[in-house]
Amino acid sequence: MNDLVKLSLKKLKKNNIQSPDLDLKIILNYSSKINKEIFLSNFNEIDIDIKTFNKMLNRRLKYEPISKIINKKNFWKYDFYVDKNVIDPRPETELIIDETLNLIKNKKRKFNILDIGTGTGCLAICLAKEYINSKITAIDVSNKAIKIAKKNIHIHNCQNQIINKICSIESVSERFDLIVSNPPYLSEKDYLKTSKEIRNYEPKIAFCGGKDGLFFYKKFASVLPIIMKNKSLLILEIGENQALKCIKLFENSGLNLLKKVKDYQKKDRILIFSKL
């Protein structure tokens, strides 16, 4: 094994980086001077821009996520631009797309969608790609996040389907056939237990849902039924062990619990409500 690889892996492992081999391979390929994939086991150092390599490696050693270093994160079928102003899309959130496709079979249907807390715009964009005749409003209270969402919407050529707004749900008056959201749902206590990657390189506002983590679900239960059309759907991501509390919050909302979905670790992750 190359000495550069050995030394770099040793540093990454010493800092308890979770996937040192994969991260090092990515760093090598992003600092490559040739148009050819580089493997840890066999490459020539002259093919690497050492200055770029060391800069990227040092950023990773400071626990900056590899996605923030390369400004890219994959979600569903696509790559999205990310930086410190937005959280990285997580695999669990893809369940919102899965469940939408399970419930709304007609991909050519014309309907209105609201994406609350759009962040990177990943949910809005993926839904726009799947439902080509849909019109989507993607909102966020963060001006910086909306700028990133607009960048991704342009990259994926969805400008004709998606409208961005910097606002909270109280400012939304239009009515929708489908509302999706992955809101901040960590309690203040749980946030303090998160990794350095999260605390130092992702926006706290996108994680913290108040003292108990339920701030947004309380708000949703009172506000969202008003802007939902008859026979509409609400698909929400929730935090670990929040299912029963969230369901209780929606008991008097006028919405019916349609389905509870578990994630890949068999934890309750998605709640689906309908409005008759």
Backbone hydrogen bonds, N-H to C=O, Kabsch-Sander energy under -0.5 kcal/mol:
donor,donor_aa,acceptor,acceptor_aa,energy
2,N,40,L,-0.6
6,K,2,N,-2.5
7,L,3,D,-2.6
8,S,4,L,-2.2
9,L,5,V,-2.9
10,K,6,K,-2.1
11,K,7,L,-1.9
12,L,8,S,-2.4
13,K,9,L,-2.7
14,K,10,K,-2.1
15,N,11,K,-1.5
16,N,13,K,-1.6
17,I,12,L,-2.4
23,D,19,S,-2.6
24,L,20,P,-2.5
25,K,21,D,-2.1
26,I,22,L,-2.1
27,I,23,D,-2.5
28,L,24,L,-2.6
29,N,25,K,-2.2
30,Y,26,I,-2.2
31,S,27,I,-1.0
32,S,29,N,-0.7
33,K,47,D,-3.5
34,I,47,D,-0.5
36,K,34,I,-1.4
39,F,42,N,-0.6
42,N,39,F,-0.7
47,D,44,N,-2.2
48,I,45,E,-1.9
49,D,31,S,-3.4
50,I,48,I,-1.2
53,F,49,D,-2.8
54,N,50,I,-2.9
55,K,51,K,-1.9
56,M,52,T,-2.4
57,L,53,F,-2.8
58,N,54,N,-2.5
59,R,55,K,-1.6
60,R,56,M,-2.1
61,L,57,L,-2.4
62,K,58,N,-0.8
62,K,59,R,-0.6
63,Y,60,R,-2.1
64,E,59,R,-2.0
68,K,65,P,-0.8
69,I,65,P,-1.6
70,I,66,I,-2.2
71,N,67,S,-0.9
72,K,67,S,-1.7
73,K,80,F,-2.0
75,F,78,Y,-3.1
78,Y,75,F,-2.3
80,F,73,K,-2.5
86,V,83,D,-1.7
93,T,90,R,-1.0
94,E,90,R,-0.6
94,E,91,P,-1.3
95,L,92,E,-1.6
96,I,93,T,-1.6
97,I,93,T,-0.6
98,D,94,E,-2.3
99,E,95,L,-2.8
100,T,96,I,-1.8
101,L,97,I,-2.4
102,N,98,D,-1.8
103,L,99,E,-1.9
104,I,100,T,-2.9
105,K,103,L,-0.7
107,K,105,K,-1.1
109,R,106,N,-1.3
111,F,109,R,-0.7
113,I,135,K,-2.7
114,L,178,L,-2.3
115,D,137,T,-2.9
116,I,114,L,-0.6
116,I,180,V,-2.4
117,G,115,D,-0.5
117,G,139,I,-1.3
118,T,139,I,-2.6
121,G,118,T,-2.8
125,I,121,G,-2.7
126,C,122,C,-2.4
127,L,123,L,-2.4
128,A,124,A,-2.2
129,K,125,I,-2.2
130,E,126,C,-1.7
131,Y,127,L,-3.1
132,I,107,K,-0.6
132,I,130,E,-0.8
133,N,107,K,-0.6
134,S,131,Y,-1.8
135,K,111,F,-2.2
136,I,161,Q,-3.0
137,T,113,I,-2.8
138,A,136,I,-0.6
138,A,163,I,-3.1
139,I,115,D,-2.6
139,I,137,T,-0.6
140,D,165,K,-1.7
143,N,141,V,-0.6
146,I,142,S,-2.1
147,K,143,N,-1.7
148,I,144,K,-1.5
149,A,145,A,-2.7
150,K,146,I,-2.7
151,K,147,K,-1.8
152,N,148,I,-2.4
153,I,149,A,-2.7
154,H,150,K,-2.2
155,I,151,K,-2.2
156,H,152,N,-2.3
157,N,154,H,-1.1
158,C,153,I,-2.6
161,Q,158,C,-1.5
162,I,158,C,-2.1
163,I,136,I,-2.9
165,K,138,A,-2.0
167,C,140,D,-1.0
167,C,165,K,-1.1
171,S,168,S,-1.7
172,V,169,I,-1.5
173,S,171,S,-0.5
176,F,227,I,-2.7
177,D,112,N,-1.9
178,L,112,N,-1.6
179,I,233,L,-2.3
180,V,114,L,-2.8
181,S,235,I,-1.7
182,N,116,I,-0.7
186,L,207,F,-2.9
188,E,210,G,-0.6
188,E,211,K,-0.6
189,K,211,K,-0.5
191,Y,187,S,-2.4
192,L,188,E,-1.3
193,K,190,D,-1.1
194,T,191,Y,-1.6
199,R,195,S,-2.6
200,N,196,K,-2.5
201,Y,197,E,-1.0
202,E,198,I,-1.6
206,A,203,P,-1.5
207,F,204,K,-2.1
208,C,204,K,-2.2
209,G,186,L,-2.9
209,G,207,F,-0.5
215,F,209,G,-2.4
218,K,214,L,-2.2
219,K,215,F,-1.7
220,F,216,F,-2.9
221,A,217,Y,-2.2
222,S,218,K,-0.9
222,S,219,K,-0.6
223,V,219,K,-2.3
224,L,220,F,-2.0
226,I,223,V,-1.0
227,I,223,V,-0.7
227,I,224,L,-1.0
228,M,225,P,-0.7
229,K,176,F,-2.8
231,K,275,K,-2.8
232,S,229,K,-1.4
232,S,275,K,-0.6
233,L,177,D,-2.1
234,L,273,F,-2.7
235,I,179,I,-2.8
236,L,234,L,-0.5
236,L,271,L,-2.8
237,E,181,S,-2.3
238,I,269,R,-2.7
242,Q,239,G,-1.6
246,C,242,Q,-2.8
247,I,243,A,-2.7
248,K,244,L,-2.0
249,L,245,K,-1.8
250,F,246,C,-1.3
251,E,248,K,-1.4
253,S,250,F,-1.6
255,L,250,F,-0.5
256,N,274,S,-2.9
258,L,256,N,-0.6
258,L,272,I,-3.3
259,K,272,I,-1.6
261,V,270,I,-2.9
263,D,267,K,-2.9
266,K,263,D,-1.9
269,R,261,V,-3.2
270,I,261,V,-2.1
271,L,236,L,-2.5
272,I,259,K,-2.6
273,F,234,L,-2.9
274,S,256,N,-2.5
275,K,232,S,-2.1
276,L,274,S,-0.5
